[in-house]
């Protein structure tokens, strides 16, 4: 299998160096370029066509969120993961709305970074458990929450949405429900189509908004 082509976008040279040093030992990743602002990241996406952009949220010219929006408009096949030191759920939701497939906290352990990216690129789990918990907590605090769940979802589909909202991977869901992993993937595809959502991160946000939460 070919390595995933990665573009790093961060306005701090030391941060770019740190990210590169984290990815370089893993043969699954090939860093093909670096950008120091959002506009440059967008331009390099057109030139280099990476598989993945690791996009710092705060950069000059265009912010990481603005750059993400433009990249996803022009190159929807490119996956974007927002990098931030903040676990502010508002940033996460904005990133999702602008088309990001993931959101990584810079203070996570290196192994967590690598595992997260492998899961994301493998279309398994695009949301860390920490962020799933953060989403759940935040939406419980909001006054205006839509508690109505569309009837289009079957009981099994609702069950799977609950697992996604808890940050479970496809494998973990298949083991919990005693069904094949491919069956989980097919259910997820149907769920996203029914709810008109683009990715797993949006589905996790949907789960917490509609109180489809796993019982502890």
C-alpha positions as CSV (number, residue, x, y, z in Angstrom):
1,X,0.0,0.0,0.0
2,X,1.3,3.5,-0.9
3,X,2.0,5.9,1.9
4,X,-0.6,8.6,2.7
5,X,0.6,12.0,1.3
6,X,0.5,14.6,4.0
7,X,0.6,18.4,3.9
8,X,1.4,20.1,7.2
9,X,0.0,23.7,7.7
10,X,1.2,25.6,10.7
11,X,2.6,29.1,11.0
12,X,5.2,28.0,13.6
13,X,8.3,26.3,12.1
14,X,9.0,24.4,15.3
15,X,5.5,23.0,15.3
16,X,5.8,21.8,11.7
17,X,9.1,20.2,12.6
18,X,7.6,18.4,15.5
19,X,4.7,17.1,13.4
20,X,7.1,15.9,10.7
21,X,9.3,14.2,13.3
22,X,6.2,12.4,14.6
23,X,5.1,11.2,11.2
24,X,8.4,10.4,9.6
25,X,9.1,7.1,11.5
26,X,5.8,5.7,10.3
27,X,6.0,4.4,6.7
28,X,2.3,4.9,6.3
29,X,2.9,8.6,6.0
30,X,4.9,10.7,3.6
31,X,5.1,14.5,4.3
32,X,5.1,16.1,0.8
33,X,4.9,19.8,1.8
34,X,4.6,22.4,4.5
35,X,2.6,25.7,4.6
36,X,2.9,28.6,7.0
37,X,-0.5,30.1,6.5
38,X,-4.0,29.1,5.4
39,X,-3.8,30.6,1.9
40,X,-0.5,28.8,1.2
41,X,-2.1,25.6,2.4
42,X,-4.9,26.0,-0.1
43,X,-2.5,26.7,-3.0
44,X,-0.3,23.8,-2.1
45,X,-3.4,21.5,-2.1
46,X,-3.9,22.4,-5.7
47,X,-0.3,21.8,-6.6
48,X,0.5,18.7,-4.5
49,X,-2.9,17.0,-4.2
50,X,-2.2,15.5,-0.7
51,X,-4.4,12.8,0.8
52,X,-4.4,14.6,4.1
53,X,-3.9,18.1,5.4
54,X,-3.0,18.7,9.1
55,X,-4.3,22.2,9.5
56,X,-3.5,24.4,12.5
57,X,-6.6,26.3,13.5
58,X,-4.9,29.7,14.0
59,X,-2.8,31.0,11.1
60,X,-2.3,34.3,9.3
61,X,-3.9,35.4,6.0
62,X,-6.5,32.6,6.1
63,X,-7.2,30.8,9.4
64,X,-7.1,27.1,9.4
65,X,-10.9,27.1,9.4
66,X,-11.2,29.4,6.4
67,X,-8.5,27.4,4.6
68,X,-10.4,24.2,5.3
69,X,-13.6,25.6,3.9
70,X,-11.9,26.6,0.7
71,X,-9.9,23.3,0.4
72,X,-13.1,21.2,0.8
73,X,-14.9,23.3,-1.8
74,X,-12.2,22.9,-4.4
75,X,-10.9,19.4,-3.5
76,X,-13.5,17.5,-1.6
77,X,-11.5,14.3,-1.8
78,X,-8.7,15.8,0.4
79,X,-9.2,15.0,4.1
80,X,-8.5,17.8,6.6
81,X,-7.7,17.4,10.3
82,X,-7.8,20.6,12.3
83,X,-5.0,20.9,14.9
84,X,-5.6,23.0,18.0
85,X,-4.5,23.4,21.6
86,X,-8.1,24.1,22.6
87,X,-10.9,21.5,23.2
88,X,-13.5,24.3,22.8
89,X,-16.5,22.5,21.3
90,X,-17.4,25.6,19.3
91,X,-14.2,25.2,17.3
92,X,-14.9,21.5,16.8
93,X,-18.4,22.2,15.5
94,X,-17.2,25.0,13.2
95,X,-14.5,22.7,11.8
96,X,-17.1,20.1,11.1
97,X,-19.4,22.7,9.4
98,X,-16.5,23.8,7.2
99,X,-15.8,20.2,6.1
100,X,-13.0,18.9,8.3
101,X,-12.9,15.2,8.8
102,X,-11.2,15.3,12.2
103,X,-9.9,17.5,15.0
104,X,-6.7,16.7,16.9
105,X,-5.6,18.3,20.1
106,X,-1.9,19.1,20.1
107,X,-1.4,17.9,23.6
108,X,-2.3,14.3,22.9
109,X,0.3,11.7,23.2
110,X,2.2,10.8,20.0
111,X,0.8,7.3,19.9
112,X,-2.7,8.7,20.1
113,X,-1.9,11.0,17.1
114,X,-0.8,8.1,15.0
115,X,-3.6,5.8,16.0
116,X,-6.1,8.6,15.4
117,X,-4.8,9.3,11.9
118,X,-4.7,5.6,10.9
119,X,-8.3,5.2,12.1
120,X,-9.4,8.3,10.2
121,X,-7.6,7.4,6.9
122,X,-9.0,3.9,7.3
123,X,-12.5,5.4,7.6
124,X,-12.9,3.8,11.0
125,X,-13.2,6.3,13.8
126,X,-12.8,10.0,13.1
127,X,-13.5,11.2,16.6
128,X,-11.4,10.7,19.7
129,X,-13.1,9.5,22.9
130,X,-12.0,12.7,24.6
131,X,-13.7,14.9,22.0
132,X,-16.8,12.7,22.0
133,X,-17.1,13.2,25.8
134,X,-16.5,16.9,25.3
135,X,-19.2,17.1,22.7
136,X,-21.6,15.2,25.0
137,X,-20.9,17.5,27.9
138,X,-21.3,20.7,25.9
139,X,-24.6,19.9,24.3
140,X,-26.0,18.8,27.7
141,X,-25.3,22.4,28.8
142,X,-27.1,24.1,25.9
143,X,-30.6,25.3,26.4
144,X,-31.9,24.7,22.9
145,X,-31.4,21.1,21.9
146,X,-33.5,19.3,19.3
147,X,-34.6,16.2,21.0
148,X,-36.6,14.8,18.1
149,X,-35.0,12.0,16.2
150,X,-36.2,11.4,12.7
151,X,-38.3,8.2,12.2
152,X,-36.1,7.2,9.2
153,X,-33.7,5.5,11.5
154,X,-34.3,1.8,12.3
155,X,-33.7,0.6,15.9
156,X,-30.4,-1.0,14.8
157,X,-29.3,2.3,13.1
158,X,-30.1,4.3,16.3
159,X,-28.1,1.8,18.3
160,X,-25.1,2.3,15.9
161,X,-25.4,6.0,16.1
162,X,-25.2,5.8,19.9
163,X,-21.9,3.8,19.6
164,X,-20.5,6.4,17.2
165,X,-21.4,9.2,19.6
166,X,-19.5,7.4,22.3
167,X,-16.4,7.4,20.0
168,X,-16.4,3.6,19.3
169,X,-14.6,2.2,16.2
170,X,-16.3,0.0,13.6
171,X,-14.6,-3.0,15.1
172,X,-15.7,-2.2,18.6
173,X,-19.3,-1.7,17.4
174,X,-19.2,-5.0,15.5
175,X,-18.0,-6.8,18.6
176,X,-20.5,-5.2,20.8
177,X,-23.5,-6.0,18.5
178,X,-22.1,-9.3,17.4
179,X,-22.3,-8.4,13.7
180,X,-19.7,-8.3,10.9
181,X,-17.6,-5.2,10.6
182,X,-18.7,-4.8,7.0
183,X,-22.3,-4.8,8.2
184,X,-21.4,-1.9,10.5
185,X,-19.9,0.0,7.6
186,X,-23.0,-0.6,5.4
187,X,-25.2,0.6,8.2
188,X,-23.1,3.8,8.6
189,X,-23.3,4.5,4.9
190,X,-27.1,4.2,5.0
191,X,-27.4,6.3,8.2
192,X,-25.3,9.2,6.7
193,X,-27.4,9.1,3.5
194,X,-30.7,9.1,5.5
195,X,-29.6,12.0,7.8
196,X,-27.8,13.9,4.9
197,X,-24.6,14.0,6.8
198,X,-21.1,14.0,5.3
199,X,-18.9,12.1,7.8
200,X,-18.6,10.3,11.1
201,X,-17.8,13.5,13.0
202,X,-21.0,15.1,12.0
203,X,-22.8,11.9,13.0
204,X,-21.2,12.0,16.5
205,X,-22.4,15.6,16.9
206,X,-25.8,14.5,15.8
207,X,-25.9,11.7,18.4
208,X,-25.2,14.1,21.3
209,X,-27.6,16.7,20.0
210,X,-30.4,14.2,19.9
211,X,-29.5,12.5,23.2
212,X,-28.6,9.2,21.5
213,X,-26.1,8.5,24.3
214,X,-24.8,5.3,25.6
215,X,-25.9,4.4,29.1
216,X,-23.1,4.0,31.6
